[in-house]
Amino acid sequence: MSIKVLGTGFYVPQRVVTNDDLANMVETSDEWITQRVGVRERRVSTDETAADFAIGAAFEALEASGVSVEEIDLIIAASITSETICPTVAGAVQQKIGASCPAFDINSACSGFLFALDTAVSYIMRGNIRNALVIGAERLSKIVNWTDRNTCVIFGDGAGACVVAPGENYLSSVISTEGGDSVLKIPGYSGASPFYKGITEDPFIFMDGQETFKFAVSRIVRDIKYVAEKAGISLDEIDHVVTHQANIRIIEYASKRLKIPMEKFFVNIDKYGNTSAASVPIALAELDRSGRLKRGDNVVMSAFGGGLSSAACIIKW
């Protein structure tokens, strides 16, 4: 026994920030951002939190799944941008939708949703629960340095979710972490202890672009090959690839190295930018609504991010 996906959903804030808008804030241009990253616009919160996005995505996923709130046995949310350490994003969702079940958050940066999904699979396979709501939600705009043109052009806000239940469709998975903060780092609140004499840093995203690029491509290729072999399917039998939307060139390089046509890769980075843990579930929900998914299709999901972490899985739709 593993799982099957019953329904997907996503939510993004209404405020659209274009590349031209950013060109009025920092030294950049629409042409530079589009060619180097692949982002044309992103959604940015004006008055909503990561939990608010998660709630919106959760309601949509529940409606698509046909599962009632009373039937949800577990909620797991992946986020690095919750407004509060406690309550969690998952806890806020549980209270708002009226569920009565355990709820907790997972933090593995951009790989977080796939870590959360794999955790839900484990609970279901143990027979402890039946229906799980898995969410990735981020308000990255709060941890972006809006004066740094190397990072502020990349990120956006939003959330994606799915409802999963017992089935035989989760064919294989892999999750991994290397540790270290030299490539990607987001300092947290340092506190106000009068006794602490350590280094304090601004709580903004730091990223070594070149090293991130190399890590991302290598992990997408490695992880997808691994889960395909583990599932007993060839790369040619993969129908759709849903990767973390961090940079269009990362996806293009991975496509070439895997020899999987770009037509099989779902891409929406141009509309939303990099939404970290929300990236893969938003893309999956949009693919679900596109009409391109057919029953029995092999769908690969792959992510990479801070930690350094990576994850991938194959689901038969």
Long-range contacts (C-beta under 8 A, 24 or more apart in sequence): 1-124, 1-125, 1-166, 1-167, 1-168, 2-121, 2-124, 2-125, 2-166, 2-167, 2-168, 2-169, 2-170, 2-171, 3-120, 3-121, 3-124, 3-125, 3-132, 3-164, 3-165, 3-166, 3-167, 3-169, 3-170, 4-164, 4-165, 4-166, 4-167, 4-168, 4-169, 4-170, 4-315, 5-162, 5-163, 5-164, 5-169, 5-315, 5-317, 6-64, 6-65, 6-66, 6-67, 6-131, 6-162, 6-163, 6-164, 6-165, 7-61, 7-62, 7-63, 7-64, 7-65, 7-66, 7-67, 7-162, 7-163, 8-60, 8-61, 8-64, 8-160, 8-161, 8-162, 8-163, 8-281, 8-284, 8-285, 8-288, 8-289, 9-56, 9-57, 9-58, 9-59, 9-60, 9-61, 9-62, 9-63, 9-64, 9-160, 9-161, 9-162, 9-285, 10-57, 10-60, 10-158, 10-159, 10-160, 10-161, 10-278, 10-281, 10-282, 10-285, 10-286, 11-53, 11-54, 11-55, 11-56, 11-57, 11-60, 11-158, 11-159, 11-160, 12-43, 12-53, 12-156, 12-157, 12-158, 12-159, 12-272, 12-282, 13-43, 13-44, 13-45, 13-46, 13-48, 13-53, 13-157, 13-158, 14-43, 14-46, 15-43, 15-44, 15-45, 15-46, 16-41, 16-42, 16-43, 16-44, 17-41, 17-42, 17-43, 17-44, 17-156, 19-153, 22-149, 22-152, 22-153, 25-146, 25-147, 25-152, 26-146, 26-147, 26-148, 26-149, 26-152, 26-153, 27-149, 28-149, 28-153, 33-153, 34-270, 36-247, 36-249, 37-153, 37-154, 37-247, 37-248, 37-249, 37-269, 37-273, 38-247, 38-248, 38-249, 38-267, 38-269, 38-270, 39-153, 39-154, 39-156, 39-269, 39-270, 39-273, 39-274, 40-270, 40-271, 41-270, 41-271, 41-273, 42-155, 42-156, 42-157, 42-271, 42-272, 42-273, 43-156, 43-157, 43-158, 43-272, 44-141, 44-156, 44-157, 45-139, 45-141, 45-142, 45-157, 48-139, 49-82, 49-83, 49-139, 50-79, 50-81, 50-82, 50-83, 50-89, 50-137, 50-138, 50-139, 50-157, 50-159, 51-82, 51-83, 51-89, 51-92, 51-93, 51-137, 53-137, 53-138, 53-139, 53-157, 53-158, 53-159, 53-278, 54-79, 54-89, 54-90, 54-92, 54-93, 54-135, 54-137, 54-159, 54-161, 55-92, 55-93, 55-96, 55-97, 56-159, 57-135, 57-137, 57-159, 57-160, 57-161, 57-281, 57-285, 58-93, 58-97, 58-133, 58-135, 58-161, 59-97, 60-161, 60-285, 61-133, 61-161, 61-162, 61-163, 61-285, 62-97, 62-133, 62-163, 64-163, 64-288, 65-163, 67-131, 67-163, 67-165, 69-97, 69-98, 69-99, 70-99, 70-100, 71-130, 71-131, 72-97, 72-99, 72-101, 72-131, 72-132, 72-133, 72-163, 73-101, 73-128, 73-129, 73-130, 73-131, 73-132, 74-101, 74-102, 74-103, 74-120, 74-123, 74-129, 74-131, 74-132, 74-133, 75-99, 75-101, 75-102, 75-103, 75-104, 75-132, 75-133, 75-134, 75-135, 76-103, 76-104, 76-105, 76-106, 76-116, 76-119, 76-120, 76-132, 76-133, 76-134, 76-135, 77-103, 77-104, 77-105, 77-106, 77-116, 77-134, 77-135, 77-136, 77-137, 78-105, 78-106, 78-107, 78-108, 78-112, 78-113, 78-115, 78-116, 78-134, 78-135, 78-136, 78-137, 78-277, 79-105, 79-107, 79-112, 79-136, 79-137, 79-138, 79-277, 80-107, 80-109, 80-112, 80-138, 80-143, 80-186, 80-276, 80-277, 80-306, 81-137, 81-138, 81-139, 81-140, 81-142, 81-143, 81-276, 83-139, 89-135, 89-137, 90-135, 93-133, 93-135, 99-133, 101-129, 108-175, 108-177, 108-277, 108-305, 108-307, 108-309, 108-311, 109-184, 109-186, 109-276, 109-277, 109-305, 109-306, 109-307, 109-309, 110-244, 110-246, 110-274, 110-276, 110-277, 110-279, 110-303, 110-304, 110-305, 110-306, 110-309, 111-175, 111-244, 111-277, 111-303, 111-304, 111-305, 111-307, 111-309, 111-310, 111-311, 112-136, 112-276, 112-277, 112-303, 112-305, 113-160, 113-277, 113-278, 113-279, 113-280, 113-281, 113-303, 114-173, 114-175, 114-280, 114-301, 114-302, 114-303, 114-311, 114-312, 114-313, 115-175, 115-309, 115-311, 116-277, 117-162, 117-164, 117-313, 118-173, 118-175, 118-311, 118-313, 120-164, 121-164, 121-170, 121-173, 124-164, 124-165, 124-166, 130-165, 130-166, 131-163, 131-164, 131-165, 132-163, 132-164, 132-165, 133-161, 133-162, 133-163, 134-161, 134-162, 134-163, 134-164, 134-281, 135-159, 135-160, 135-161, 135-281, 136-160, 136-161, 136-275, 136-276, 136-277, 136-278, 136-279, 136-280, 136-281, 136-282, 137-277, 137-278, 138-275, 138-276, 138-277, 138-278, 140-205, 140-274, 140-275, 140-276, 143-186, 143-203, 143-204, 143-205, 144-204, 144-205, 145-202, 145-204, 145-205, 148-204, 150-207, 150-209, 151-204, 151-205, 151-206, 151-207, 153-273, 154-246, 154-247, 154-273, 154-274, 155-205, 155-273, 155-274, 155-275, 155-276, 156-272, 156-273, 156-274, 156-275, 157-275, 157-278, 158-272, 158-275, 158-278, 158-282, 159-278, 159-281, 159-282, 160-278, 160-279, 160-280, 160-281, 160-282, 160-283, 160-284, 160-285, 161-281, 161-285, 162-281, 162-284, 162-285, 168-316, 169-315, 169-316, 169-317, 170-313, 170-314, 170-315, 171-227, 171-230, 171-231, 171-233, 171-298, 171-313, 171-314, 171-315, 171-316, 172-227, 172-228, 172-230, 172-231, 172-313, 172-314, 173-227, 173-311, 173-312, 173-313, 173-314, 174-223, 174-226, 174-227, 174-230, 174-311, 174-312, 174-313, 175-309, 175-310, 175-311, 176-219, 176-223, 176-309, 176-310, 176-311, 177-307, 177-308, 177-309, 178-307, 178-308, 178-309, 179-307, 179-308, 180-308, 181-306, 182-208, 182-211, 183-207, 183-208, 183-211, 183-212, 183-215, 183-306, 183-308, 184-208, 184-212, 184-305, 184-306, 184-307, 184-308, 185-306, 186-306, 212-246, 213-247, 213-249, 213-250, 215-304, 215-308, 216-244, 216-246, 216-247, 216-250, 216-254, 216-304, 217-250, 217-253, 217-254, 217-257, 219-302, 219-304, 219-310, 220-250, 220-254, 220-258, 220-302, 220-304, 220-310, 220-312, 221-254, 221-257, 221-258, 222-310, 223-302, 223-310, 223-311, 223-312, 224-254, 224-258, 224-260, 224-300, 224-302, 224-312, 225-258, 226-312, 227-300, 227-312, 227-313, 227-314, 228-300, 228-314, 231-298, 231-314, 233-298, 233-314, 235-259, 235-260, 237-298, 238-264, 238-298, 238-300, 238-314, 239-264, 239-294, 239-297, 239-298, 239-299, 240-264, 240-266, 240-287, 240-292, 240-293, 240-297, 240-298, 240-299, 240-300, 241-265, 241-266, 241-299, 241-300, 241-302, 242-266, 242-280, 242-283, 242-284, 242-287, 242-299, 242-300, 242-301, 242-302, 243-280, 243-283, 243-301, 243-302, 243-303, 244-274, 244-279, 244-280, 244-302, 244-303, 244-304, 244-305, 245-269, 245-272, 245-273, 245-274, 245-275, 245-279, 245-280, 245-282, 245-283, 246-274, 246-279, 246-304, 246-305, 247-274, 266-290, 276-305, 277-305, 279-303, 293-317
